[in-house]
Amino acid sequence: MTPASDALWQKSYAENLDASDPLAKFRGEFLIPPGPDGKECIYLTGNSLGLQPRKARQYISEELEDWARLGVEGHMHARHPWLPYHENLTAMTARLVGANPLEVVVMNTLTVNLHLMMVSFYQPTKSRYKILIEGGAFPSDRYAVESQIRFHGFDPARALIEVFPREGEDTIRPEDVLTAIDREGSELALVMLGNPNYLTGQAFDIAEITKAGHAKGARVGFDLAHGAGNLKLSLHDWGPDFAVWCSYKYLNAGPGALSGCFVHERHAKNPSLPRFAGWWGQNKKIRFQMGPEFQVLEGAEGWQLSNPPIFQLAALRASMELFDEAGMDALRKKADSLTGYLEKLILDLPGDRIRIVTPKDPLKRGTQLSLKVKGNARGFQEALVRAGVICDFREPDIVRAAPTALYNRFTDALRFAEILKDHVQSS
Ligand SMILES: *Cc1c(COP(=O)(O)O)cnc(C)c1O
């Protein structure tokens, strides 16, 4: 071990980083689950289910109280009236993803929104019908895309184009995505990538892929389930047609929480776009006249179907206020240094049992590191859980660890690396 790497393993080194972390106070805003010893666990699964903001209970309780106190009158007279409740989230959501308020809405759940977006932005013809996704996409995305292809009477064997990593490589070469877009050319109807990929943590260049897709006349969308609250995004400027994400991962809004949706401004005032409609997409001025004529709202709100679940919106509001206060620039800066620190420690582990498959370049990843584990990977992850680490296992051999900038500390990264060290040596 070099002296430099020795220093990284000193507790005082990690403690100093925590002491100078401008975002350190946000950890206190969350409930950290206990580990087997009753002390706070090392929670590295904010990429899968974010922790509970302390304010979530209060915000949900307020709505329960107002429901008890007001019944249906709460729609107008709750402390945060329910009728326009989702609008409380619009400005914060727009800032989070780099969009105009008109371009975002919180509604439904993720796979539902992905389908709604494909209803509008996957309009295949006999000559242009293909959808390009990343090989190894999240299963729900793949099922959704395949079912849309079949729904329109096409065969996924021909219409679904997947770009995989090259033989012997862990992640996809960005140039291979661009080459595939170029090759499929005028047959390509939609490019839809998960960003970052849920398994490898690889992030793609949204602006570059959008430009390439549009140059061929295709629509371009992104599933930002692992991107929202993780990557610094500028969706408006980068210009994809749509993006969707969930709010229970990095956004900490609780299990099954709502989804966010971005529709680029260029589509905001186009009532002739095909879409599935519901009364919450109706012009607010005439919605309660309950007439037969549908006048779609401008912007992303026009894709709403139902009146939304207020308790879920309340939980999300608790978390979004924290994101808004911290700001994505500061969060990204901390995440880069936190993930970079953990990466250095892992690279310094003895032996070759663990290999990081996530790209090294901070611009090509978010906060998550995916570790390919030799031998019994599931058993390895279970041993980590017994030692007080919550990280997750994905078949066949990947352990994912995501130190999140809002509530993880540099000392968490060090403690995790120490536990890894014990286990690579003992098994
Ligand atoms: C988490 C995740 C989902 C889950 O979809 P739900 O509809 O929220 O259950 C889908 N796609 C990706 C890429 C994900 O990471």
The ligand as an SDF file (V2000), in Angstrom:
LIG
                    3D

 15 15  0  0  0  0  0  0  0  0999 V2000
  -37.1170    1.5920  -10.7410 C   0  0  0  0  0  0  0  0  0  0  0  0
  -37.3240    1.5660  -12.1930 C   0  0  0  0  0  0  0  0  0  0  0  0
  -38.5790    1.2650  -12.7490 C   0  0  0  0  0  0  0  0  0  0  0  0
  -39.7380    0.8880  -11.8750 C   0  0  0  0  0  0  0  0  0  0  0  0
  -40.9590    1.2230  -12.4680 O   0  0  0  0  0  0  0  0  0  0  0  0
  -42.2920    1.4910  -11.6030 P   0  0  0  0  0  0  0  0  0  0  0  0
  -43.3060    1.7180  -12.6590 O   0  0  0  0  0  0  0  0  0  0  0  0
  -42.0250    2.6850  -10.7270 O   0  0  0  0  0  0  0  0  0  0  0  0
  -42.5600    0.2790  -10.7610 O   0  0  0  0  0  0  0  0  0  0  0  0
  -38.7070    1.3040  -14.1230 C   0  0  0  0  0  0  0  0  0  0  0  0
  -37.6540    1.6260  -14.9250 N   0  0  0  0  0  0  0  0  0  0  0  0
  -36.4340    1.9150  -14.4200 C   0  0  0  0  0  0  0  0  0  0  0  0
  -35.3020    2.2630  -15.3270 C   0  0  0  0  0  0  0  0  0  0  0  0
  -36.2290    1.8790  -13.0500 C   0  0  0  0  0  0  0  0  0  0  0  0
  -35.0180    2.1170  -12.5510 O   0  0  0  0  0  0  0  0  0  0  0  0
  1  2  1  0
  2  3  1  0
  2 14  2  0
  3  4  1  0
  3 10  2  0
  4  5  1  0
  5  6  1  0
  6  7  2  0
  6  8  1  0
  6  9  1  0
 10 11  1  0
 11 12  2  0
 12 13  1  0
 12 14  1  0
 14 15  1  0
M  END
$$$$
